[in-house]
Amino acid sequence: MRVKQVSLLLAFVAFVMSAPVYADATYSFTDITSPGSTVANILQAQLFVTVYNPGANQAGFRFQNLGALPSSICDVYFQDGTLLGIANIINTPGLVEFSTPATPADLPGGNNAIPPFHVTDQFSADSDPPVEPMGVNPGETLSIVFNLLGTNQYTNTITALNTGALRIGIHVQGIQGADSQSFVNNGSIPPPPGIPAPGAVLLGAMGTGLVGWLRRRRMM
């Protein structure tokens, strides 16, 4: 009986480990308004979007302003890819509040991107009045969840971002010492070293549980 139970438990572990576990993916941005300027270089190091998996047929986009330079992400835009439409905007009431669609409807300076950035209809949002205080200022975040086209999943969205089939643009205002700037997503950023992959964490946890269970069985 004990051998059968252990076999079943090991089979369950193997099944779980065979299922894909997808980590978040973080992307930086490239300034398309004044590339190479001091302000552009600073903001490129403090503005990010993290793509995460909120569930089946959805993809979430978490915009982050992680630097010290006063600035506010006031408009976000999406072009093509796997997206069907905005399902949810996750605001922080009184701090970050966005509504859809964005005004202006096109990413300012979008023609400077290579290739030019053309916003897909209704794939945008902007901060509510007062615009700059309600945008994503340093230390704040905004999340937008999209429903996906057809059978597309989170992994298809990551592939679309990596190939350029899906692009994300942001317009930043309230920049200390500079005019407003526009950015388009750049390549993904690898996770910090020393952080185990989700599958490794799961395997370790289940392995520890299996060892504990076997010890308890021997003591019975």
Secondary structure, 3 states (H helix, E strand, C coil): CHHHHHHHHHHHHHHHHHCCCCCCEEEEEEECCCCCCHHHHHHHCCEEEEEECCCCCEEEEEEEECCCCCCEEEEEEEEECCEEEEEEEECECCCECEECCCCCCCCCCHHHCCCCCCCCCCCEEEECCCHHHHCECCCCEEEEEEEECCCCCHHHHHHHHHHCCEEEEEEEECCCCCCCEEEEEEEEECCCCCCCCHHHHHHHHHHHHHHHHHHHHHHC
